[in-house]
Amino acid sequence: MSTGHELSGTAAVELPGVPLAVPIAFESEQPGSDAPPIPGPDPGPFPPSGPPELPPVKPCNLGFKDGCYAVTFKPKGVVRPLVGTLRVDRGAPDAGPDGVIVSGDLYTGTPPWVVQPEASPAAGQSGSVAASLSRGGLPFELLPVRRIPIHPRHRYDSYLSGTRLSVPAFTLGNRPCQVTIDVDQFDYTHPAAGSFEGSFPASPSRSLRFVLHRSSPSFPHPVFGGPSFQGRVFQGGVDRGSITLTWVSAYLRRAVLEIDVLTGAVAPAPVPHPSGTGSEYFDTVFAGARWELTVEEDQVNVPVPGGVDPNVCWSSADLHNLMATVRRASTNLDAEWRTHLIVVPAAMGCSRGVMYDQIDVPREGSASFSDDGYPASHSSNFGTAEDEMQREVPRAYLRSASHEVTHAFNQIHQESETSADNSIMTTTPSVADVLGGPATGAPGVFPDQINLGFNTTVRNHLAHMPDPVIRPGGWPFASWFPSGAPQAGDRELFDASELSLEVTVDTARAAFGAPVTVTWTLTNTSDTELVVPNDVRLEGLFATMTVTDDRGSERPVRPFVIECEAVRLAPLAPGGQLTASYRLFWSTAGFALDRPGRHLVGVAVTWSTAGVPVGATGQVELWVDHPTNDAENRDAALAMNPEVGKWVALGGGAYHLTEAVDRLTALAGGGAGPEGRAADAAPSSRVAEAFAGLLPDRGAETGDSTAKRTRRAPAKKATVRKTAKKTGR
């Protein structure tokens, strides 16, 4: 669906499944003949005496700046205007010396006579201008702050992809000085209730032309904003309405990062810039993508939850509960882009960080583990950081935490999208390997020469992807990236005699409403060593899963917990195998097996080698039976609930999900649940049997049940089976 092309100078890029603006030519001279005609009489042919004198040259000095513009578009005959942002990005990498990327997002505004709640005076204060002046201020609506506007998610209307920008440096005679912007507009279809992923059309809904002249903004914009432009919008030469652009920021987007720190943990800190001038921190990292990131170091010494040992590997349920508890309760994702980072101690060998695809809505938060670090088993190129905790290696720690935060803004690993490099969205072990020597990339030393910046691909994604894809509370993680079996031409697939992927299920016939365990094994069937991902779990992000039902409808299965900080590309010996499994039930894309019948479960393991997308695929058939008795009907109704889905995705033990506890207790026959199951009813269905090992602890009070749970061992990675043929590195 992308309108883009290759965005990285050296590596192939798998195009996102959403529209994405790309570099276009920037015209700074007199507009060409394709510009809208200038009103006025036709001067006619030259007189017999010969051609007239050349008209005078008039400088334009339009001052059409780089940055973010607030947009108001008033279509003819439409009561509600469209409002939003337009991003003009002349500094985009790969745009060329005269290039620019122009993108924008439009939202449905309110009629002009509707008073916005945020414009109302504070409680107990008069709303008059006189009273406000007496207090030393002006009403909000008369004193706008120069900020990038944020609009409610449910009012999103369309995405704009710039195709041409003309800003004349001069004009001739009576030809007006005007900015011309051509855009393709992609209308947005909102998701169904309970879902978060809407859709854009594969081709533009329409093409528009903005013809603008410099305007004189009214007070107080000369102080707090500007420049401003007004003009008309044309579609195929037909005037469609008026438009106003007001420059608001040199940044393109803005967001807030909230950092909370558990007692005993140490948060990432600013580090010296390699130039010796200034420092680098989360805000400077995101400034590289032209984001204004405000860092709020909110709570420190957050109390350790009861029954939790913070100095071991955390269960997914405990960490999810902590994040849901300590993040700012007043967060309104329709008024600000905000993501949450919780810092806990943990221990070496757990994971340097994780990201949850959902707390209440997608991509609200991530976590960093200060007492995990850089074990030699993850890379032989960690240098002085080897076997040190993150808190002892500030530059690498900030890089790792920035990686997790950028996941929350829906960016993926560069080993999958382009190739491993020394940038934020390459995994830590791969960065160490790239810096390990010229054979794998630019020579350098880990951690001192870590680049705290994004590569071109991620930078341009962050700056120009559509708002719903990027903003927290928008699309689920990686939903813009192609999933499932790669199509012909998308990737180079291994032959089965080179690399095979076998997929199995724990039952060929499952009860409707029951989770099913899917297992897959990647095997090097060749006689030579192959470089493949060292972790093929869904959580490691190199593996993807899709389920196709008997109607041909395909649904992705996304990991709820993204745990990828130990992932890298590594040699797999001839005959060597990597095995992983996943409990197929629910994800942020919904219930995977939501109807009885035949289903095909497909798994793809994909990555990039030398910039070329490659992969292996496999699938297995699974039948979902209709309920065979009243007990299976009843238990399926109990199980098919999103909170139960989260419980399963977290591996159980998520006692803060109270509705899941109630439903699963009822499923086990431990009380009357939402569907009215009697307390003494015995579990007599295949649905209940499939939940064995996932049910709540019936002997514990719900509020104190964390104390009775078993701490998990260090995060289990994909199993590697070695053979006698392995030669080592």
Protein Blocks (a to p, Z undefined) as FASTA:
>chain_A
ZZbdcfbfkbccdddfbdcdddddddfbdcdfkbccdedddebjadfkbpcdddddddfk
lopaedddddddddehiabacdddddddfkbghkbjkbccddddddddddfklccfklpc
cehiafbfklmmmnopacfklmccdddddddfklpfbdcddfbdcddfbdehjbccdddd
dddddddddddehiabdcddfbdfbdcdddddddddddfklmmgcjdddddddeehiafb
dcddddfbfbfbdcdddddddehiacddddddfklpacddfklmmmmnopacddddfbgh
iacdehiafkbccdfklmmmmmmmmmcfklcfklbccddddddfkjghiagcdcdfbfkb
ghkbccddfkbccdfklocklmjmgopafklmmmlmmmmmmmmmmmmnopacfklmmmgc
ddfklcfklmmmmmnomkloccdddfklpccbddfklmmmmmmpcfklmpghiacehklp
cghjddehjaccddfkloccddddfbfbdcehiacddddddddfbfbdcdddfbfcfklo
maccddddfkopacddddfbdcfklgccddddehiacddddddfbdckbpfblcgcdddd
dddddddeehiacdddddddddddddfbfklmmmmmmmmcfklmmmmmnnpjilklmmlm
mmmmmmnopaccfkopafklccfbfklmmmgoiaccfkbcfklmmmmpccdddddddddd
ddfklgbZZ
